[in-house]
């Protein structure tokens, strides 16, 4: 069997969100998400699907995939790791989100082909599932007010999730805005009072606050037992991350903006956080995700993989989650959009999702449907303080 060609599908799906910063009027949430699906075709008629979504990265990743098509055609798709590593080795520049996302899409698609060829789910190829189901939470909520926060939490419970993740400090107007902390604390307190102690509350600071602001937030919300505080500081300073980790009474999670095993090793070696959050869609795929998890296991760190894109990526991530010894919980959202693009048998109930048992990634892409969807470039957000200075990302 040989690879005969690739196809890409670039399209946008509406999110139903249009949340504006109450102080600046700037867009805080995306009204539509751009996704990029990769189809790898073979001489035996078996096709594999991967995903190269990355919000603003989509056009660059698509161009990269087509540039690499000559490195894929006529190759054996069953040489999954060897083939993706061969492409990486041919490029003198290592790492980064564009290369990491393009390789990830190929890696997923090749695993999909291998599973379909051998009639087994990808997790069997990876060594076999180590659990019967996966704990999941609903991500992507902005805590505006205690009332809205409680409403979102009840909605997540009704949908079967074990928890909800909100974005604290989005409404801060300057680097040490204590009023933003106070509002977030009221929201977290209201959720905890409304839903009890068994429901997980997670907080995602998006890597933009100062260490001091994140530490103060952690101190104030710790009484309500959040599962973790995600990305409390900007990526790039291990020292800043370590300072927050040492001072925070809330466990720290991070990793979505890192890509290679080498990127993660300093955090693992210093045990600079409690939970790691690589994204299968950016960290060079399933192969690297598993390598990161195994390295983290040696430091007794748990995995809470990041997920903010489409259903093919989600399917690949579930396959990796199934084989991790140190899996904690999986970010999940967008099922309404997922259903427009793929056929699947996922079911979320009582805080868990089932592990797919169908061959490959366990999904069928609605190719004819996605070929009809339009693509809209994602506008760049403007996260700014009241004085006009940059505050986000």
C-alpha positions in Angstrom: 0.0 0.0 0.0 1.2 3.5 -0.9 0.0 7.0 -0.4 -1.4 8.4 -3.6 -2.3 11.9 -2.6 -3.7 14.3 -0.1 -6.7 16.7 0.1 -7.4 19.5 2.5 -10.7 21.0 3.5 -10.5 24.5 5.0 -13.8 25.8 6.5 -15.4 27.7 9.3 -18.1 26.6 11.8 -20.2 29.1 13.8 -19.7 29.1 17.6 -22.8 31.0 18.6 -20.6 33.3 20.6 -20.1 37.0 20.3 -18.7 38.2 23.6 -17.3 41.7 23.8 -15.0 43.2 26.4 -17.3 45.4 28.5 -14.7 48.1 28.9 -13.1 48.3 25.4 -15.9 46.8 23.2 -13.3 44.5 21.6 -14.2 40.9 20.6 -13.3 38.3 23.3 -14.8 35.2 21.7 -14.8 33.9 18.1 -18.1 34.0 16.3 -16.8 31.2 14.0 -13.9 28.7 14.3 -11.8 27.9 11.2 -11.0 24.2 10.9 -8.6 22.4 8.6 -9.1 18.7 7.8 -6.5 16.6 6.0 -7.4 13.5 3.9 -4.6 11.1 3.0 -5.5 8.7 0.2 -3.9 5.3 -0.6 -3.6 2.8 -3.4 -5.8 0.3 -1.5 -8.7 2.8 -1.2 -8.2 3.2 2.5 -8.2 6.9 3.6 -7.0 8.5 6.8 -8.1 11.8 8.3 -6.1 14.2 10.3 -6.7 17.8 11.5 -4.5 20.9 11.2 -6.8 23.4 12.8 -5.1 26.3 14.6 -7.3 29.3 14.5 -5.1 32.0 12.8 -2.6 29.3 11.7 -5.0 27.5 9.3 -3.8 29.1 6.0 -0.1 28.6 6.9 -0.7 25.0 7.9 -2.6 24.2 4.8 0.2 25.6 2.6 2.7 23.6 4.5 0.8 20.4 4.1 0.6 20.8 0.3 4.3 21.7 0.2 5.0 18.4 1.9 2.8 16.3 -0.3 5.8 15.2 -2.4 7.3 13.7 0.8 4.2 11.6 1.3 3.2 10.3 -2.1 4.5 6.8 -2.9 5.4 6.2 0.8 4.0 3.4 2.9 1.4 5.0 5.2 1.8 2.2 7.8 5.3 3.6 8.7 3.5 6.1 10.9 6.2 7.4 13.2 9.1 6.8 10.7 7.3 8.8 8.1 6.4 11.8 10.3 9.9 11.8 11.8 11.4 11.7 8.3 9.6 14.9 7.4 10.7 16.6 10.6 14.3 15.6 10.0 14.4 17.1 6.5 13.6 20.5 7.9 16.5 22.4 9.5 14.1 24.5 11.7 12.6 22.5 14.5 9.5 23.0 16.6 6.9 25.8 16.4 3.1 25.8 15.9 3.0 25.7 12.1 5.3 22.7 11.7 3.9 21.0 14.9 0.3 21.4 13.6 1.1 20.2 10.1 3.0 17.1 11.3 0.2 16.4 13.8 -2.4 16.3 11.0 -0.3 13.8 9.0 0.4 11.7 12.1 -3.3 11.4 12.9 -4.2 10.5 9.4 -1.5 7.8 9.2 -2.7 6.3 12.5 -6.2 6.4 11.1 -5.1 4.4 8.0 -3.1 1.9 10.1 -6.1 1.2 12.4 -8.5 0.8 9.5 -6.0 -1.5 7.7 -5.6 -3.8 10.7 -9.2 -3.5 11.9 -8.4 -2.0 15.3 -8.8 1.3 17.1 -5.6 3.4 17.3 -5.4 2.9 21.1 -4.8 -0.8 20.4 -1.8 0.1 18.1 -0.5 2.3 20.9 -0.5 -0.6 23.4 -4.1 -0.9 24.5 -6.5 1.2 26.5 -5.8 1.5 30.3 -9.3 2.7 31.3 -12.9 2.1 30.4 -14.0 5.7 30.0 -12.5 9.2 30.2 -13.4 12.0 32.5 -14.4 15.2 30.6 -15.1 18.9 31.4 -16.7 21.6 29.3 -14.3 24.4 28.4 -14.5 27.9 26.9 -16.8 29.8 29.2 -16.3 33.4 30.3 -17.5 34.0 33.8 -19.3 37.3 33.5 -21.5 37.3 36.6 -22.3 34.8 39.4 -25.8 34.3 37.8 -24.3 33.5 34.3 -21.6 31.3 35.8 -24.2 29.2 37.7 -26.4 28.9 34.6 -23.4 27.7 32.6 -22.5 25.2 35.2 -26.0 23.8 35.3 -26.0 23.5 31.5 -22.7 21.6 31.6 -24.2 19.2 34.2 -27.3 18.7 32.1 -25.0 17.8 29.2 -23.2 15.2 31.3 -19.9 16.9 32.0 -17.9 16.5 35.2 -16.9 20.2 35.3 -16.7 23.5 33.6 -13.8 25.8 32.8 -14.1 29.6 32.9 -11.8 32.3 31.8 -11.1 34.5 34.9 -9.6 38.0 34.7 -10.8 38.6 31.1 -12.4 41.9 32.3 -9.4 43.3 34.0 -8.6 46.9 33.0 -5.0 47.2 34.2 -2.3 44.7 35.3 -3.2 44.7 39.0 -7.0 44.9 38.7 -8.3 43.5 42.0 -11.9 44.1 41.0 -11.5 41.5 38.3 -10.3 39.0 40.9 -13.3 39.9 43.1 -15.8 39.3 40.3 -14.2 35.9 39.5 -14.2 34.9 43.1 -17.9 35.7 43.4 -18.5 33.6 40.3 -16.5 30.6 41.5 -18.2 30.8 45.0 -21.6 30.9 43.4 -20.9 27.8 41.3 -19.6 25.8 44.2 -22.6 26.7 46.4 -25.0 25.9 43.6 -23.6 22.5 42.4 -21.7 21.1 45.4 -18.3 19.6 45.9 -18.3 16.8 43.3 -18.4 19.1 40.3 -15.1 20.4 38.9 -14.4 24.1 38.5 -11.4 24.9 36.3 -9.9 28.4 35.6 -8.0 29.4 32.5 -6.0 32.7 32.7 -4.8 32.3 29.1 -1.2 33.0 30.1 -1.7 36.8 30.2 -1.9 38.0 33.8 1.1 39.0 35.9 2.4 36.4 38.3 1.3 38.6 41.2 -2.3 38.9 39.9 -2.5 35.1 39.4 -1.2 34.3 42.8 -3.7 36.7 44.4 -6.5 35.1 42.3 -5.4 31.6 43.5 -5.4 32.7 47.1 -8.9 34.1 47.0 -10.6 31.2 45.1 -8.8 28.4 46.8 -11.5 28.0 49.4 -13.9 26.9 46.6 -11.5 24.1 45.5 -10.9 24.7 41.8 -9.3 21.7 40.1 -6.6 23.9 38.6 -5.5 27.3 37.5 -4.4 27.1 33.8 -1.7 29.2 32.2 -1.3 31.7 35.1 1.7 33.4 33.4 3.0 34.1 29.9 5.0 31.2 28.3 8.7 31.8 28.3 9.8 32.2 31.9 10.1 29.0 33.9 11.1 31.1 36.9 7.8 33.0 36.8 5.8 29.8 36.5 7.8 28.2 39.4 7.1 31.2 41.6 3.3 31.0 41.0 3.4 27.2 41.5 5.2 27.6 44.8 2.9 30.3 46.1 -0.5 29.2 44.7 -2.8 27.1 46.9 -4.5 26.0 43.7 -2.8 23.4 41.5 -1.3 24.8 38.3 -1.8 23.5 34.7 0.0 24.6 31.5 1.3 23.4 28.2 -1.0 24.3 25.3 1.6 26.7 23.8 4.5 24.2 23.9 5.1 21.8 21.1 8.0 19.3 21.4 9.1 16.9 24.1 12.2 19.1 24.5 9.8 22.1 25.3 8.1 20.1 28.0 11.2 18.6 29.7 12.2 21.7 31.7 8.7 21.8 33.2 8.8 18.1 33.9 12.3 18.1 35.3 11.5 21.0 37.7 8.0 19.7 38.3 7.0 23.3 37.5 3.2 22.6 37.5 0.8 19.8 38.6 -0.8 19.1 35.3 0.4 19.2 31.7 -1.8 20.3 28.8 -0.2 19.6 25.5 -2.5 19.8 22.4 -2.4 16.8 20.1 -3.1 19.1 17.2 0.0 21.2 17.8 2.5 19.0 19.6 3.4 17.0 16.4 0.5 14.5 16.9 -0.4 11.4 18.8 3.2 10.1 18.9 4.6 13.1 20.7 1.6 13.4 23.0 2.3 9.9 24.3 6.0 10.6 24.6 5.2 13.7 26.7 2.8 11.8 28.9 5.4 9.1 29.6 8.0 11.6 30.5 5.5 13.4 32.8 4.6 10.1 34.4 8.2 9.8 35.7 7.7 13.1 37.6 4.3 11.9 38.9 2.6 14.7 36.9 -0.9 14.2 35.4 -2.2 14.9 31.9 -5.1 17.2 31.1 -4.8 17.6 27.3 -5.9 20.9 25.7 -8.6 20.8 23.0 -10.0 23.8 21.2 -10.5 22.7 17.7 -12.5 20.1 15.7 -13.8 16.5 15.9 -10.9 14.8 14.0 -8.5 16.3 16.5 -10.8 15.3 19.4 -11.0 11.7 18.1 -7.2 11.5 18.0 -6.9 13.0 21.5 -9.3 10.4 22.9 -7.2 7.6 21.4 -4.1 9.0 23.2 -5.9 9.6 26.5 -7.0 6.0 26.5 -3.5 4.7 26.8 -2.0 7.2 29.3 -1.3 5.9 32.8 -1.3 9.4 34.1 -4.5 10.8 32.5 -6.6 13.2 34.6 -9.3 14.9 32.5 -10.1 16.0 29.0 -11.2 19.4 27.8 -14.3 19.1 25.6 -16.6 21.5 23.7 -18.2 22.0 20.4 -20.4 18.9 20.0 -23.0 20.7 18.0 -20.3 21.7 15.5 -18.7 18.2 15.7 -22.0 16.6 14.6 -22.1 18.7 11.4 -18.8 17.3 10.3 -18.4 13.7 11.4 -20.3 10.6 12.4 -19.3 9.3 15.7 -20.5 7.2 18.7 -19.3 9.4 21.5 -21.6 9.7 24.5 -21.0 12.0 27.5 -22.8 10.8 30.7 -22.2 11.2 34.4 -18.9 13.1 33.8 -17.3 10.6 31.4 -17.1 9.9 27.7 -16.8 6.4 26.2 -13.6 5.2 24.5 -14.3 4.5 20.8 -13.8 0.9 19.7 -14.2 1.3 15.9 -11.1 0.9 13.6 -8.8 3.9 13.2 -9.8 7.1 14.9 -13.4 5.8 15.2 -15.1 8.5 13.1 -16.5 9.0 9.6 -16.0 12.4 8.2 -18.9 13.9 6.3 -16.8 14.8 3.3 -19.5 16.0 1.1 -20.9 18.3 3.8 -17.7 19.9 4.8 -16.8 20.6 1.1 -19.8 22.9 1.0 -18.8 25.0 4.1 -17.4 28.5 3.6 -14.1 29.7 5.1 -13.8 33.0 6.9 -10.5 34.2 8.2 -10.5 34.6 11.9 -10.1 38.3 13.0 -7.3 39.0 15.4 -8.5 39.9 18.9 -7.6 43.1 20.7 -7.0 42.3 24.4 -6.2 45.8 25.7 -6.3 47.6 29.1 -8.1 50.8 29.4 -4.9 52.7 28.7 -4.5 51.0 25.4 -1.7 48.7 26.4 -1.7 45.0 25.5 -3.1 42.6 28.1 -3.8 39.2 26.4 -2.1 36.0 25.2 
